[in-house]
Amino acid sequence: MKFPVAFATSALLAAILAAPAIAAETGKAAAKPDLARGQELSTTVCAACHTSDGSRGASANPILQGQHAEYIVKQLTEFKANKRVNAVMNGMAAPLSEADMRNVAAFYASKPPVNGVAKNKDTVALGEKIYRGGIPDKGVPACSACHSPNGAGLPVQYPRLGGQHAEYLESQMNAFRAGTRTNSAQMLGVAAKMSDKEIKAVTDYIAGLR
């Protein structure tokens, strides 16, 4: 059966207009993260540096337990793209698919945050002052404005900091200040204005937040 040209044209136009809606619906139906697969990846791939559940491993490596899934995915994506440079993590992230990243991130995020402690009683007051009020004379904003008063952070953009290893936090602040970590323009600006003493004080204080 032959259809009039006008009918065929209208049908084609309708199909084209409907395509974005169909694509949007397909996007909404993205599979939920597979926590079992995430645990498998954590145990077989990540455990050597982050322990099998992302809890308190070596202080040179970040605690992932309780971290926001969206933030972990962002970092893994940037490691894979070499936007964030680390010889170990660039290689570890390279073979991960988007699904792998979502799965392992969801697994870590499903765990309760761990508590840490501040170790240097002589700098707690300075660390608290910087975290809660910033350093006005240097134009350094309060850390709590982005990472929340208790260090819980906000998904995607601002990581959970409370309870994190002070040594790891210090190394990352120093990397931002030196320009060897460049995947946050905001943190590059903040760290550039801080002294060694100020970085040590605030990172030690953050380790005890809960």
PyRosetta script that sets phi, psi and omega in degrees:
from pyrosetta import init, pose_from_sequence

init()
pose = pose_from_sequence("MKFPVAFATSALLAAILAAPAIAAETGKAAAKPDLARGQELSTTVCAACHTSDGSRGASANPILQGQHAEYIVKQLTEFKANKRVNAVMNGMAAPLSEADMRNVAAFYASKPPVNGVAKNKDTVALGEKIYRGGIPDKGVPACSACHSPNGAGLPVQYPRLGGQHAEYLESQMNAFRAGTRTNSAQMLGVAAKMSDKEIKAVTDYIAGLR")
pose.set_psi(1, 133.6)
pose.set_omega(1, 178.8)
pose.set_phi(2, -98.9)
pose.set_psi(2, 136.0)
pose.set_omega(2, 178.3)
pose.set_phi(3, -100.6)
pose.set_psi(3, 147.8)
pose.set_omega(3, 176.1)
pose.set_phi(4, -56.4)
pose.set_psi(4, 149.1)
pose.set_omega(4, -179.0)
pose.set_phi(5, -57.3)
pose.set_psi(5, -40.6)
pose.set_omega(5, -179.4)
pose.set_phi(6, -61.5)
pose.set_psi(6, -39.1)
pose.set_omega(6, -179.5)
pose.set_phi(7, -67.1)
pose.set_psi(7, -44.2)
pose.set_omega(7, -178.9)
pose.set_phi(8, -63.0)
pose.set_psi(8, -41.3)
pose.set_omega(8, 179.1)
pose.set_phi(9, -63.5)
pose.set_psi(9, -42.1)
pose.set_omega(9, 179.6)
pose.set_phi(10, -64.2)
pose.set_psi(10, -40.0)
pose.set_omega(10, -179.6)
pose.set_phi(11, -65.0)
pose.set_psi(11, -41.1)
pose.set_omega(11, 179.3)
pose.set_phi(12, -64.5)
pose.set_psi(12, -43.8)
pose.set_omega(12, 179.0)
pose.set_phi(13, -60.9)
pose.set_psi(13, -42.0)
pose.set_omega(13, 179.9)
pose.set_phi(14, -63.2)
pose.set_psi(14, -39.3)
pose.set_omega(14, 180.0)
pose.set_phi(15, -65.3)
pose.set_psi(15, -41.8)
pose.set_omega(15, 180.0)
pose.set_phi(16, -63.2)
pose.set_psi(16, -44.6)
pose.set_omega(16, -179.3)
pose.set_phi(17, -65.5)
pose.set_psi(17, -31.1)
pose.set_omega(17, -178.3)
pose.set_phi(18, -77.9)
pose.set_psi(18, -22.2)
pose.set_omega(18, -174.3)
pose.set_phi(19, -56.7)
pose.set_psi(19, -47.2)
pose.set_omega(19, 179.4)
pose.set_phi(20, -59.8)
pose.set_psi(20, -37.2)
pose.set_omega(20, -180.0)
pose.set_phi(21, -65.9)
pose.set_psi(21, -40.2)
pose.set_omega(21, 179.1)
pose.set_phi(22, -65.0)
pose.set_psi(22, -42.7)
pose.set_omega(22, 179.4)
pose.set_phi(23, -63.0)
pose.set_psi(23, -39.9)
pose.set_omega(23, 179.9)
pose.set_phi(24, -63.7)
pose.set_psi(24, -42.0)
pose.set_omega(24, 179.2)
pose.set_phi(25, -63.9)
pose.set_psi(25, -37.5)
pose.set_omega(25, 178.8)
pose.set_phi(26, -64.2)
pose.set_psi(26, -40.3)
pose.set_omega(26, 179.0)
pose.set_phi(27, -62.6)
pose.set_psi(27, -36.8)
pose.set_omega(27, -179.2)
pose.set_phi(28, -68.0)
pose.set_psi(28, -22.7)
pose.set_omega(28, -175.6)
pose.set_phi(29, -90.5)
pose.set_psi(29, 21.0)
pose.set_omega(29, -180.0)
pose.set_phi(30, -58.0)
pose.set_psi(30, 140.9)
pose.set_omega(30, -176.0)
pose.set_phi(31, -63.1)
pose.set_psi(31, 144.2)
pose.set_omega(31, 176.7)
pose.set_phi(32, -71.0)
pose.set_psi(32, 151.2)
pose.set_omega(32, 178.4)
pose.set_phi(33, -58.5)
pose.set_psi(33, 144.1)
pose.set_omega(33, 179.5)
pose.set_phi(34, -98.1)
pose.set_psi(34, 101.6)
pose.set_omega(34, -176.2)
pose.set_phi(35, -65.2)
pose.set_psi(35, -33.5)
pose.set_omega(35, 179.2)
pose.set_phi(36, -65.3)
pose.set_psi(36, -41.9)
pose.set_omega(36, 177.0)
pose.set_phi(37, -66.8)
pose.set_psi(37, -37.6)
pose.set_omega(37, 177.3)
pose.set_phi(38, -62.4)
pose.set_psi(38, -41.6)
pose.set_omega(38, 178.3)
pose.set_phi(39, -64.7)
pose.set_psi(39, -39.0)
pose.set_omega(39, 178.3)
pose.set_phi(40, -61.7)
pose.set_psi(40, -44.1)
pose.set_omega(40, 178.6)
pose.set_phi(41, -64.9)
pose.set_psi(41, -41.6)
pose.set_omega(41, 179.4)
pose.set_phi(42, -60.3)
pose.set_psi(42, -42.4)
pose.set_omega(42, -176.7)
pose.set_phi(43, -72.9)
pose.set_psi(43, -39.9)
pose.set_omega(43, -173.1)
pose.set_phi(44, -93.9)
pose.set_psi(44, -25.4)
pose.set_omega(44, -174.7)
pose.set_phi(45, -112.1)
pose.set_psi(45, -43.4)
pose.set_omega(45, -168.9)
pose.set_phi(46, -97.4)
pose.set_psi(46, -17.1)
pose.set_omega(46, -169.1)
pose.set_phi(47, -61.3)
pose.set_psi(47, -32.3)
pose.set_omega(47, -175.6)
pose.set_phi(48, -58.2)
pose.set_psi(48, -34.3)
pose.set_omega(48, -179.3)
pose.set_phi(49, -106.2)
pose.set_psi(49, -30.4)
pose.set_omega(49, -171.7)
pose.set_phi(50, -114.3)
pose.set_psi(50, 6.9)
pose.set_omega(50, -172.2)
pose.set_phi(51, 65.1)
pose.set_psi(51, 164.9)
pose.set_omega(51, -172.1)
pose.set_phi(52, -66.8)
pose.set_psi(52, -20.0)
pose.set_omega(52, -179.8)
pose.set_phi(53, -121.6)
pose.set_psi(53, 10.0)
pose.set_omega(53, 177.4)
pose.set_phi(54, 76.7)
pose.set_psi(54, 17.7)
pose.set_omega(54, -176.1)
pose.set_phi(55, -87.7)
pose.set_psi(55, -148.0)
pose.set_omega(55, -168.6)
pose.set_phi(56, -77.2)
pose.set_psi(56, 85.3)
pose.set_omega(56, 174.0)
pose.set_phi(57, -90.0)
pose.set_psi(57, -151.3)
pose.set_omega(57, 179.5)
pose.set_phi(58, -61.2)
pose.set_psi(58, 142.2)
pose.set_omega(58, -174.6)
pose.set_phi(59, -69.4)
pose.set_psi(59, -12.6)
pose.set_omega(59, 177.0)
pose.set_phi(60, -75.8)
pose.set_psi(60, -16.2)
pose.set_omega(60, -178.0)
pose.set_phi(61, -113.2)
pose.set_psi(61, 146.3)
pose.set_omega(61, -176.8)
pose.set_phi(62, -71.8)
pose.set_psi(62, 148.3)
pose.set_omega(62, 170.0)
pose.set_phi(63, -77.3)
pose.set_psi(63, 126.3)
pose.set_omega(63, -178.6)
pose.set_phi(64, -102.1)
pose.set_psi(64, -20.1)
pose.set_omega(64, -179.7)
pose.set_phi(65, -58.4)
pose.set_psi(65, 123.5)
pose.set_omega(65, 178.7)
pose.set_phi(66, 83.9)
pose.set_psi(66, -0.5)
pose.set_omega(66, 178.4)
pose.set_phi(67, -74.1)
pose.set_psi(67, 150.5)
pose.set_omega(67, -179.5)
pose.set_phi(68, -63.1)
pose.set_psi(68, 130.7)
pose.set_omega(68, -178.2)
pose.set_phi(69, -58.6)
pose.set_psi(69, -42.3)
pose.set_omega(69, -177.6)
pose.set_phi(70, -62.1)
pose.set_psi(70, -36.7)
pose.set_omega(70, 179.9)
pose.set_phi(71, -69.3)
pose.set_psi(71, -41.5)
pose.set_omega(71, 178.6)
pose.set_phi(72, -61.9)
pose.set_psi(72, -44.3)
pose.set_omega(72, 178.7)
pose.set_phi(73, -60.5)
pose.set_psi(73, -42.6)
pose.set_omega(73, 179.1)
pose.set_phi(74, -59.3)
pose.set_psi(74, -45.7)
pose.set_omega(74, -178.9)
pose.set_phi(75, -67.1)
pose.set_psi(75, -42.9)
pose.set_omega(75, 178.6)
pose.set_phi(76, -62.5)
pose.set_psi(76, -40.9)
pose.set_omega(76, 178.0)
pose.set_phi(77, -60.8)
pose.set_psi(77, -40.8)
pose.set_omega(77, -178.1)
pose.set_phi(78, -75.8)
pose.set_psi(78, -30.7)
pose.set_omega(78, 171.9)
pose.set_phi(79, -64.3)
pose.set_psi(79, -44.8)
pose.set_omega(79, -178.1)
pose.set_phi(80, -63.1)
pose.set_psi(80, -36.0)
pose.set_omega(80, -179.2)
pose.set_phi(81, -87.0)
pose.set_psi(81, 1.7)
pose.set_omega(81, -176.8)
pose.set_phi(82, 61.7)
pose.set_psi(82, 22.0)
pose.set_omega(82, 174.3)
pose.set_phi(83, -77.1)
pose.set_psi(83, -30.8)
pose.set_omega(83, 170.3)
pose.set_phi(84, -114.0)
pose.set_psi(84, 124.0)
pose.set_omega(84, -170.6)
pose.set_phi(85, -102.1)
pose.set_psi(85, 123.3)
pose.set_omega(85, 173.1)
pose.set_phi(86, -156.3)
pose.set_psi(86, 121.7)
pose.set_omega(86, -172.5)
pose.set_phi(87, -54.7)
pose.set_psi(87, -40.0)
pose.set_omega(87, -179.5)
pose.set_phi(88, -74.5)
pose.set_psi(88, -51.8)
pose.set_omega(88, -174.0)
pose.set_phi(89, -70.2)
pose.set_psi(89, -30.1)
pose.set_omega(89, 176.0)
pose.set_phi(90, -60.8)
pose.set_psi(90, -41.7)
pose.set_omega(90, 178.8)
pose.set_phi(91, -71.6)
pose.set_psi(91, -38.1)
pose.set_omega(91, -178.3)
pose.set_phi(92, -69.6)
pose.set_psi(92, -36.0)
pose.set_omega(92, -177.0)
pose.set_phi(93, -80.3)
pose.set_psi(93, -23.7)
pose.set_omega(93, -174.4)
pose.set_phi(94, -52.3)
pose.set_psi(94, -45.3)
pose.set_omega(94, -177.9)
pose.set_phi(95, -85.0)
pose.set_psi(95, -3.0)
pose.set_omega(95, -176.4)
pose.set_phi(96, -76.0)
pose.set_psi(96, 135.0)
pose.set_omega(96, 173.9)
pose.set_phi(97, -84.6)
pose.set_psi(97, 170.2)
pose.set_omega(97, 176.8)
pose.set_phi(98, -60.0)
pose.set_psi(98, -38.6)
pose.set_omega(98, 179.3)
pose.set_phi(99, -65.2)
pose.set_psi(99, -41.4)
pose.set_omega(99, 177.5)
pose.set_phi(100, -57.8)
pose.set_psi(100, -45.6)
pose.set_omega(100, -179.0)
pose.set_phi(101, -61.8)
pose.set_psi(101, -45.5)
pose.set_omega(101, 179.8)
pose.set_phi(102, -63.9)
pose.set_psi(102, -39.3)
pose.set_omega(102, -176.7)
pose.set_phi(103, -67.8)
pose.set_psi(103, -48.3)
pose.set_omega(103, -177.7)
pose.set_phi(104, -70.8)
pose.set_psi(104, -34.0)
pose.set_omega(104, 177.8)
pose.set_phi(105, -65.7)
pose.set_psi(105, -41.9)
pose.set_omega(105, 179.1)
pose.set_phi(106, -65.2)
pose.set_psi(106, -35.8)
pose.set_omega(106, 178.2)
pose.set_phi(107, -62.9)
pose.set_psi(107, -48.3)
pose.set_omega(107, 179.4)
pose.set_phi(108, -64.0)
pose.set_psi(108, -41.0)
pose.set_omega(108, -178.5)
pose.set_phi(109, -66.5)
pose.set_psi(109, -23.9)
pose.set_omega(109, -178.6)
pose.set_phi(110, -75.4)
pose.set_psi(110, -12.3)
pose.set_omega(110, -179.1)
pose.set_phi(111, -88.1)
pose.set_psi(111, 146.1)
pose.set_omega(111, 179.1)
pose.set_phi(112, -67.7)
pose.set_psi(112, 144.5)
pose.set_omega(112, 177.6)
pose.set_phi(113, -59.4)
pose.set_psi(113, 150.3)
pose.set_omega(113, 178.4)
pose.set_phi(114, -98.9)
pose.set_psi(114, 153.4)
pose.set_omega(114, 178.6)
pose.set_phi(115, -97.8)
pose.set_psi(115, 144.9)
pose.set_omega(115, 175.4)
pose.set_phi(116, -125.3)
pose.set_psi(116, -171.3)
pose.set_omega(116, 179.0)
pose.set_phi(117, -141.0)
pose.set_psi(117, 147.3)
pose.set_omega(117, 171.2)
pose.set_phi(118, -77.4)
pose.set_psi(118, 138.9)
pose.set_omega(118, -173.8)
pose.set_phi(119, -104.0)
pose.set_psi(119, -21.8)
pose.set_omega(119, -174.7)
pose.set_phi(120, -108.8)
pose.set_psi(120, 99.5)
pose.set_omega(120, -177.1)
pose.set_phi(121, -65.4)
pose.set_psi(121, -22.3)
pose.set_omega(121, -177.6)
pose.set_phi(122, -75.8)
pose.set_psi(122, -16.4)
pose.set_omega(122, -177.2)
pose.set_phi(123, -116.9)
pose.set_psi(123, 3.1)
pose.set_omega(123, -177.3)
pose.set_phi(124, -59.3)
pose.set_psi(124, -43.1)
pose.set_omega(124, -177.7)
pose.set_phi(125, -63.1)
pose.set_psi(125, -42.7)
pose.set_omega(125, 178.6)
pose.set_phi(126, -67.0)
pose.set_psi(126, -42.2)
pose.set_omega(126, 179.7)
pose.set_phi(127, -61.5)
pose.set_psi(127, -42.7)
pose.set_omega(127, 178.8)
pose.set_phi(128, -65.2)
pose.set_psi(128, -41.2)
pose.set_omega(128, -179.7)
pose.set_phi(129, -60.2)
pose.set_psi(129, -43.5)
pose.set_omega(129, 179.8)
pose.set_phi(130, -69.2)
pose.set_psi(130, -45.0)
pose.set_omega(130, -176.9)
pose.set_phi(131, -62.7)
pose.set_psi(131, -41.8)
pose.set_omega(131, -174.3)
pose.set_phi(132, -92.4)
pose.set_psi(132, -25.5)
pose.set_omega(132, -176.3)
pose.set_phi(133, -126.7)
pose.set_psi(133, -4.6)
pose.set_omega(133, -178.9)
pose.set_phi(134, 73.1)
pose.set_psi(134, -163.1)
pose.set_omega(134, 175.4)
pose.set_phi(135, -127.5)
pose.set_psi(135, 86.3)
pose.set_omega(135, -173.7)
pose.set_phi(136, -53.7)
pose.set_psi(136, -39.8)
pose.set_omega(136, -177.3)
pose.set_phi(137, -62.8)
pose.set_psi(137, -24.8)
pose.set_omega(137, -178.6)
pose.set_phi(138, -105.6)
pose.set_psi(138, -0.7)
pose.set_omega(138, -177.6)
pose.set_phi(139, 73.3)
pose.set_psi(139, 26.0)
pose.set_omega(139, 177.6)
pose.set_phi(140, -92.7)
pose.set_psi(140, 120.8)
pose.set_omega(140, -178.2)
pose.set_phi(141, -75.7)
pose.set_psi(141, 162.1)
pose.set_omega(141, 176.4)
pose.set_phi(142, -64.5)
pose.set_psi(142, 132.4)
pose.set_omega(142, 178.1)
pose.set_phi(143, -61.0)
pose.set_psi(143, -34.3)
pose.set_omega(143, -176.1)
pose.set_phi(144, -64.5)
pose.set_psi(144, -20.6)
pose.set_omega(144, -179.1)
pose.set_phi(145, -63.6)
pose.set_psi(145, -32.5)
pose.set_omega(145, 179.9)
pose.set_phi(146, -105.7)
pose.set_psi(146, -35.3)
pose.set_omega(146, -173.7)
pose.set_phi(147, -99.4)
pose.set_psi(147, 4.1)
pose.set_omega(147, 177.2)
pose.set_phi(148, 75.7)
pose.set_psi(148, 155.6)
pose.set_omega(148, -176.4)
pose.set_phi(149, -58.6)
pose.set_psi(149, -31.6)
pose.set_omega(149, -178.9)
pose.set_phi(150, -102.4)
pose.set_psi(150, 10.0)
pose.set_omega(150, 176.8)
pose.set_phi(151, 81.8)
pose.set_psi(151, 12.6)
pose.set_omega(151, -176.7)
pose.set_phi(152, -74.5)
pose.set_psi(152, -19.1)
pose.set_omega(152, 178.3)
pose.set_phi(153, 68.8)
pose.set_psi(153, -170.2)
pose.set_omega(153, 176.8)
pose.set_phi(154, -134.7)
pose.set_psi(154, 139.1)
pose.set_omega(154, -178.1)
pose.set_phi(155, -53.8)
pose.set_psi(155, 153.1)
pose.set_omega(155, 178.2)
pose.set_phi(156, 72.1)
pose.set_psi(156, -67.4)
pose.set_omega(156, -169.2)
pose.set_phi(157, -87.7)
pose.set_psi(157, -40.9)
pose.set_omega(157, -173.3)
pose.set_phi(158, -120.3)
pose.set_psi(158, 114.0)
pose.set_omega(158, -175.7)
pose.set_phi(159, -72.5)
pose.set_psi(159, 159.3)
pose.set_omega(159, 168.8)
pose.set_phi(160, -67.4)
pose.set_psi(160, 129.2)
pose.set_omega(160, 178.8)
pose.set_phi(161, -112.0)
pose.set_psi(161, -30.4)
pose.set_omega(161, -176.3)
pose.set_phi(162, -55.0)
pose.set_psi(162, 127.7)
pose.set_omega(162, 178.4)
pose.set_phi(163, 87.2)
pose.set_psi(163, -7.2)
pose.set_omega(163, -178.9)
pose.set_phi(164, -67.4)
pose.set_psi(164, 153.7)
pose.set_omega(164, 176.6)
pose.set_phi(165, -58.0)
pose.set_psi(165, 128.2)
pose.set_omega(165, 177.9)
pose.set_phi(166, -62.2)
pose.set_psi(166, -38.1)
pose.set_omega(166, -178.6)
pose.set_phi(167, -63.5)
pose.set_psi(167, -40.4)
pose.set_omega(167, 178.7)
pose.set_phi(168, -67.6)
pose.set_psi(168, -44.7)
pose.set_omega(168, 179.1)
pose.set_phi(169, -60.0)
pose.set_psi(169, -42.7)
pose.set_omega(169, 179.7)
pose.set_phi(170, -62.3)
pose.set_psi(170, -43.0)
pose.set_omega(170, -179.4)
pose.set_phi(171, -63.6)
pose.set_psi(171, -36.0)
pose.set_omega(171, 179.7)
pose.set_phi(172, -73.1)
pose.set_psi(172, -37.7)
pose.set_omega(172, 175.7)
pose.set_phi(173, -62.8)
pose.set_psi(173, -41.2)
pose.set_omega(173, 177.9)
pose.set_phi(174, -65.9)
pose.set_psi(174, -35.5)
pose.set_omega(174, 178.6)
pose.set_phi(175, -67.7)
pose.set_psi(175, -40.1)
pose.set_omega(175, 175.6)
pose.set_phi(176, -63.0)
pose.set_psi(176, -44.4)
pose.set_omega(176, -177.9)
pose.set_phi(177, -64.2)
pose.set_psi(177, -37.0)
pose.set_omega(177, -179.3)
pose.set_phi(178, -81.4)
pose.set_psi(178, -12.0)
pose.set_omega(178, -179.0)
pose.set_phi(179, 80.5)
pose.set_psi(179, 14.1)
pose.set_omega(179, 177.1)
pose.set_phi(180, -88.8)
pose.set_psi(180, -15.5)
pose.set_omega(180, 167.2)
pose.set_phi(181, -117.4)
pose.set_psi(181, 122.1)
pose.set_omega(181, -170.2)
pose.set_phi(182, -126.5)
pose.set_psi(182, 11.7)
pose.set_omega(182, -173.5)
pose.set_phi(183, -89.2)
pose.set_psi(183, 23.0)
pose.set_omega(183, 172.1)
pose.set_phi(184, -151.9)
pose.set_psi(184, 103.0)
pose.set_omega(184, -179.9)
pose.set_phi(185, -60.3)
pose.set_psi(185, -36.2)
pose.set_omega(185, -178.9)
pose.set_phi(186, -63.0)
pose.set_psi(186, -46.0)
pose.set_omega(186, -178.3)
pose.set_phi(187, -72.5)
pose.set_psi(187, -29.3)
pose.set_omega(187, 174.3)
pose.set_phi(188, -59.5)
pose.set_psi(188, -44.3)
pose.set_omega(188, -179.6)
pose.set_phi(189, -67.4)
pose.set_psi(189, -39.8)
pose.set_omega(189, -179.3)
pose.set_phi(190, -67.5)
pose.set_psi(190, -52.8)
pose.set_omega(190, -175.5)
pose.set_phi(191, -63.0)
pose.set_psi(191, -32.2)
pose.set_omega(191, -178.1)
pose.set_phi(192, -60.9)
pose.set_psi(192, -23.8)
pose.set_omega(192, -175.7)
pose.set_phi(193, -96.9)
pose.set_psi(193, -0.2)
pose.set_omega(193, -173.4)
pose.set_phi(194, -106.2)
pose.set_psi(194, 145.6)
pose.set_omega(194, 178.7)
pose.set_phi(195, -86.1)
pose.set_psi(195, 168.6)
pose.set_omega(195, 175.7)
pose.set_phi(196, -56.8)
pose.set_psi(196, -44.7)
pose.set_omega(196, -178.2)
pose.set_phi(197, -61.4)
pose.set_psi(197, -43.0)
pose.set_omega(197, -179.1)
pose.set_phi(198, -67.4)
pose.set_psi(198, -40.9)
pose.set_omega(198, 178.2)
pose.set_phi(199, -64.7)
pose.set_psi(199, -45.8)
pose.set_omega(199, 179.9)
pose.set_phi(200, -61.2)
pose.set_psi(200, -41.9)
pose.set_omega(200, -177.3)
pose.set_phi(201, -66.1)
pose.set_psi(201, -47.5)
pose.set_omega(201, -175.0)
pose.set_phi(202, -73.1)
pose.set_psi(202, -34.4)
pose.set_omega(202, 179.3)
pose.set_phi(203, -70.5)
pose.set_psi(203, -35.1)
pose.set_omega(203, 176.5)
pose.set_phi(204, -67.3)
pose.set_psi(204, -41.2)
pose.set_omega(204, 178.0)
pose.set_phi(205, -62.1)
pose.set_psi(205, -43.3)
pose.set_omega(205, -178.6)
pose.set_phi(206, -60.9)
pose.set_psi(206, -35.9)
pose.set_omega(206, -178.6)
pose.set_phi(207, -59.3)
pose.set_psi(207, -26.1)
pose.set_omega(207, -179.4)
pose.set_phi(208, -95.0)
pose.set_psi(208, -2.0)
pose.set_omega(208, 179.5)
pose.set_phi(209, -68.0)
pose.set_psi(209, 144.5)
pose.set_omega(209, 176.4)
pose.set_phi(210, -158.4)
pose.dump_pdb("model.pdb")
